[in-house]
Amino acid sequence: MLDVVSSENQEKTLRNPGGKAWISCSRINQPTIYGELVRPKSIEEDVDNNTISVEASEGFSVQNVSKVRCIDISPGGGLGVSSGDDSTLLVWETSTGVVRHDLQGHISDINTCKFFPSGKVVLSGGADLQLKIWSAEDGSCPVTLKGHTGGVVDTAIVDRGRNVLSCSRDGTVRLWDCGEAKCLAVVSSGDCPVNSCALTQLQGMESTPESDNQSSEREVGTVGKLLLLAQEDGFLEGVDVRNKEKVKCSSAVNCCAFLSEHEAVGGTEDGSLWCVDVRSPSSPVGVFRRSSSPILSLSTTGDRAFLASSRDGACFCWSAKLLRHGGSEEVTSWELIGPDYDPVYSICRSANTVHSACRDKTIRKYILKKSELPT
């Protein structure tokens, strides 16, 4: 468990040939390692027979786009969308940071924004209780979805996007018909705010006659879908999007993501990462903790690996190999630097690039080497 810290402005110093930055590598209950990083060189240190290296990125760029709360990259990687605390919602080019469209319509903070699988349509949700569907090509907003009584905090798109799901601080999860702009069902409801959601397809998970009778003919692709909810009361809850099981975590669950068909991870307010098997959710497979800083965002990268960002500005990739026979193996693959202890609210990967959204009004783009990509 490592924490790499720089006391200088890395964005300025490491961009220049010969630029230097002082760094420290802190380990729990171990002496801190100090060193100096000089671009384009790297430093290495042997710790418990493992070589830890820190090096300057040769390719990351920084784009000042907006006061950033959430970020997503289109499936093709050419476009990005970001939202902010001031009702700002921007579509921009990932190669240059040039803004294509300023999407205006929300009247308060925008908590979530996502591309549909086509890469041509954007879904957003905000503190104004609304969801909006936008064209990324011309900036128009043909659909607004209303029904929540609390701020919308996250969404999930079902298959190609005829239906979408939204979770809210009002404690409900709603299933929407995009074509008719109406709510088809309240999939889950409770008194506790839902902070995040993630959707997966479970093989062999079939609908029951009762659920078929309750479903709408406007539902498309909901059979076999499992929705994972990260809740403020510390529970991870799985909901069949047509049986509910819960896993109790140590504190409020801020975010969640699926690592594979049956494995999921939740990030909590106390900095823990809870790995669970949705087939036997009564207890976690493993609980990992890098620091006490709250986990704010998770994004899967393949091969059971995931990206995580936290309130202290850390961004890191973990590979959690979940072993079935009494143990677990955890590896921090690499970390990204840049934010100076400002919270990183959102992080996502597209091909060999990673984008992060930070409170310091900056979107950072990192270029990964082949050795850093999941196999």
N, C-alpha and C positions, 0 to 999 in steps of 0.2 A: 504494500500500500504506500504509494508515493505521492508527494505533493511538491510540484516544481514551482518555484516562486521567483520572479524577477523584480528587482527594486528599481529598475530603470524603465524608460519608455521604449519597449521592444519595437513598437511599430515604426519608430523613427530610427533607432540605432541599428537594428538588424536589416534594414533596407539598404544601408550603405555598405559598400565593400570595406572590410576592416572594422565595421561597427561592432561595439562591444556591449555586453550586458552581464551584470553580476547575477548569478543564480544560486539558489540553495535547493537541496533535495532533502526533505524531511521525512523520516520514517518513525512510525509509532514505536516508542520505547527504545530507539536507537539514536546514535549520534547523528547530527545533521551534517550533510556533505556540502561543501561550498566550492564554487568554481566560477570561471569566467568564460562566457560564450562569445566567440569571435566569428563573424560571418566571413566566408562560408564554411568554416570549420565546425567541428562538433567536439564534445568532450565525452569521455567514457570513464566509468568507475565500476570496479568489481564489488558487488554487495552480495554476500552469502553465496559466492560462486556463480552469481548471475551478473551479466554485464548490462549496466544501465547507461543509455546514451541519450544525450540531449543535443539537438542540432537546429540550425536555422532553416526555416522553410525557404525553398527557392522559388515558390510560386504564389504565395497567398497575396491577395489584394484587399484593400479596404475601401468600401464605398459608403459614404454618408448619404443614406437614403431617407431615413425617417427616424423618429422616436420609436423604437422597435419593440413590440410586444410578442409578435408571432411571425414566422417566416415559413415559406414552402417553395419548393422548386418544381417546375413542370416535369412530367415524365421524360420529355426529350432533353431537358437540361438547359434549354435556351432562355426560359423566362423564370423570374422570381416574383413572388408576391409577398408583401410585408404589411403588417398592421401596427398601429400605435395607440397610445393613450389619449390622443387628441382627435379621434375619429378619422385618422389618416389611413387610407388603404391604397397602396401603390403597386402597379405592375411594372416591372423593369427588366432590362436585359442583363443576364448574368455575366456576359462577357465584358460589358462596359459600365454597368450601373445606370445607364440612361433610362429615365422613367418614360414609359410608353403611355400609361394611363393613370390619372389620379381619380380613383373611384369614390365619388361623393354620394352619400345617402344615409349612412349611419349618423346618429346624433350624439354618440358618446363613445367611450373606449371600445375598441375592437379587440376581442380576446382571442379569436381564432380565424385563420384563413387557410384554405386548401384548394389545390387544383383538382378538378375532376380528371379521370383517367385520360380523357381526350387531350388534356393540356390546353384546351381552348376556353374553358369555363372555370370560374372561381366561386367557391362557397365561403361566405364569411358569417360570423356571429359576434354579437356584442352585448355590452351592458345595457343597451337600449331595448333588450328583450327580443330583438329581431334577428332573423337569418336572411341573407340576401344572396341571390345567384347572379353573377356578372359574366358578361362576355369579355374575355381577355383580348379579343381582337379589336372591338370598337369601344369598350368601356361601358356599354349599356347595362341596365339592370332590369331584366324582364320579370323577375320573380322576387317577391318578398314573402317570407313565412312568419306568421305571428301566432302566438299561443302560449308561450312561456310567460310566467309571472316573475321570473328572476333572470339575471343576466345569463346569456348563453356563453359557455366557457370552452366547449369543444364539440367537434362533429366527427362523423364517420360516413363515408360514402359507400353505398351498397352496390357492388358490381360496377356497371358502367355509369350509374348515377341517376336512374329513374326514381329511386328512393334514396333518402339520406336520413341519418340519425343525428340528434342533437342532445347534449346534456347541459344541465343548467343548475344555477345556485338555488333554484326553487325545488330541487330534489327529484325532478322528473327527467326521464329520457323519452323523447318523442320520435316517432317514425313519420316521415313526411313524403307526400307525393309531389314531386317537383313540377310535373306537368300541370296539375290542377291547383297547385299552391295551397294544399290543405294538409292538416294533420290526420294521418290514417289511424294512429293508435298511440296511447301512452304505454310504452314498453315496460317502464319501471317507474315507480313513484315512492317517495319517502320524505321524511322530514329533514334529512341530511343533505347538504349541498354535494353535488357530483362535480369533481374537479377535472376529470379527464376520462376519455374512453378509447377503446381500441377494438377493432373488429377482425374476426378470422373465420375461415370456413373449416368446419370439423367434418371429416369423412365419417360416414356411417351414422351421422346425427340426423334422424328423420323426424318429420312432423307427426303429431298425433291427430286423430280425428277431431278432438276437441279444439286443438289449435287451428286446424284447417277451417273449422266452422267459424272461428273468431276472426280469421284473417280476411283482408279485403282483396278483391280481384285486382286492385291497383298495386298490390305488393308484387315486386319483381326481384327475385334472387335472394329472398329472406330465408328460405329453407336451409337448414344446416348452419346458419350463422350464429356465432357466439360473440356476444358483446361483453367486454371486460370494462368494469367501472371502477375508477379510483375515487374514493369517497373521503370526505372531510372527517368522518368519525373513525378513520383508520381501517376500514374494510376494503378489500378487493372483492367485488361481486361479479359473478358471471351470470349473464342473462341470455337465455335462448330467445333469439329474435323471432319468435312466434309464441323452469326448474331453477331455481336460484341456489347458488352455493356461495358461501363467503369464506374469506381468509382474513383473520384479524392480524393487522400489522401493529407496529410499535407506536405509530403516530399518524397524523393525517396523511393520506396518500395523495400526492400532488399530480402524478402522471403515471401512465402505464403503456405497455407495448407488448406485442407478441414476438417471441424469439423464434418460434416454430409453430406447427399446428397445435401442439398441446402444451407448450411451455410459454410462460409469460413472466414479465418483470414489472414491478411497481416501485416507484421512487417516493420516499416519504419526507416529511418535514424535518425529521431528525438525521437525515443524510443516509438512511439505510436503503439498500436495494434488495427487494424481496423477490426471489424466483419461485414460481409455483408451477405445478402440473395441474391443468384444469380438470383432468380426469380423477384426481384425488386431492381436492383443494383444502381438506381439513387442516393441513399443516404445510408450511413452506418446504420446498426442496433445499433451499439455502438462503441465508441472509448475509449480505456483504455490506461493508461500510468503509468508505474511503475517508470520510471526515464527518464532522457534525453539521456541515452546511447543508441546508435543504436541497433536495434534488428537484429541479424545476422542469426539466424536459428530457424525453427519451426518444430515441430513433433507432430502429433496427438496421443492421448493415449486412446481415447474412451470416451463416454458419454459427448461429447462436451468439453472435456478437452484437453489441449495441453501443450507441453514443449516448452520453449523458452530460447534462450541464447543471450547474448549481448556483446558488445565490452568492457565493464568494468569487464568481467569475471563472471557475474551473470548467473546462470542457475535456472530456476524456473518453476513450474507447475501452470497453471491457469485453473480454471473452469469457463467458461463464459456462464452463463445461459441467453440465449437471450430471453427476454420477448417481446411479441408481442404488448403489449398495453401501450406504452408510457414510458417504463423504462427498466432498465437492472440491473443485479446483478453480481458483480464480486468478485471472491474469489481467493486469492493467497494460494494455498493448502500447498505447501512446497517449500523449496529452497535447492540447493546443493552447498556446499562450496568446495574449493580446489584451484582454480586458484587465483593468487595474482594480480588481476586487469589486467591479460592478456586476450585478446579477446578469447571467445569460439566460434569457427567458425561453429561447427556442433554439433548436439545433436540428439540422437535417443533412442528409447525404444524397448526392446524385452522382453516379459513376465514381470518378476519382476526385471529386470536390466535396467539401463540407462547408456549409454556410451556417453562421451563428448570428443570433439577434440579441443585442445587448442594451442595457439601460443607458449606456453612454451615447445613444443615438447612432450607433454604428452597426452596419452589417459587415461581417468579416468573411472573406472567401479564402479557404485553405486548399492547396493542391496536395494530394496525397501521392506518395511513391507506391510502386507496386508492392513493396514489402509491407506496407501499412494497410493494404486492402485485405479484407477477409477472403479466405479461399473458398 
